[in-house]
């Protein structure tokens, strides 16, 4: 939490594309830029291979 998408190694380590961020309160940020900060409670909507989504989930759990 508190890091920008640029600071998070999502693309480098999983090859996933972040399509949108789901903010608490049912709001979305579509096609977020690299300088958008991801806060606690945000959901990531990504596109890519299933095994990469599993890897991302493991990464996020490990960083909590």
C-alpha positions in Angstrom: 0.0 0.0 0.0 1.2 3.5 -0.7 3.3 2.5 -3.7 2.8 3.6 -7.3 2.2 1.0 -10.0 5.7 2.0 -11.3 7.2 1.0 -8.0 5.4 -2.4 -7.9 7.1 -5.2 -9.8 3.9 -6.5 -11.3 4.8 -6.4 -15.0 8.4 -7.4 -14.5 7.7 -10.4 -12.3 4.3 -11.6 -13.6 3.9 -10.1 -17.1 0.4 -9.1 -16.2 -1.3 -5.9 -17.5 -3.1 -3.8 -14.9 -6.4 -2.8 -16.6 -8.1 -1.1 -13.7 -8.0 -0.4 -10.0 -11.1 -1.0 -7.9 -11.3 1.5 -5.1 -13.3 1.0 -1.9 -16.8 2.5 -2.4 -17.2 0.8 -5.8 -15.2 3.3 -7.9 -12.8 2.3 -10.6 -9.7 3.8 -12.1 -9.5 2.5 -15.7 -6.2 2.2 -17.5 -4.2 3.6 -14.5 -1.0 5.3 -15.3 2.3 4.3 -13.7 2.2 7.1 -11.1 -1.1 6.1 -9.6 -0.7 5.1 -6.0 -2.2 1.8 -4.8 -3.7 2.1 -1.4 -4.9 -0.5 1.1 -8.2 -2.0 0.1 -7.7 -1.4 -3.6 -8.4 -4.4 -5.9 -6.3 -4.9 -9.1 -8.0 -5.9 -12.3 -5.4 -7.6 -14.4 -5.1 -9.3 -17.8 -2.8 -12.2 -18.5 -2.1 -15.9 -17.9 -3.8 -17.7 -15.0 -0.4 -18.9 -13.5 0.7 -15.2 -13.5 -2.4 -14.2 -11.6 -1.7 -16.9 -9.0 1.9 -15.6 -8.7 0.6 -12.0 -8.2 -1.8 -13.2 -5.5 1.1 -14.9 -3.7 3.3 -11.7 -4.0 0.5 -9.5 -2.6 -0.1 -11.9 0.4 3.6 -12.0 1.1 3.8 -8.2 1.1 0.9 -7.7 3.6 
